[in-house]
Amino acid sequence: MANSNYIKVFTGDFITVQRMLTELETENIKAVVKDETESGRLAGFGAAIQGLQEIYVHTDEVDKAVVIIETINAQLQA
């Protein structure tokens, strides 16, 4: 997503990404998920790393999103 107003804030597996999306939506943060595995499958290609998704948020919401993501990561590590 070069030259866009969106910044990658997290990369992880499907389940963790879904949890993060739910929390971000609760705070009215609209996130975009990039899944190269699925995109490659649909196009007939493969991806280097299977199963990882990326979460992007608008530059105006990065600070708020990072706090939410760090909180969830801390809970998952405990």
Secondary structure, DSSP 8 states (H G I E B T S, - for coil): -TTSSEEEEEEEEHHHHHHHHHHHHHTT--EEEE-HHHHHHHHT---SSTTEEEEEEEGGGHHHHHHHHHHHHHHHH-
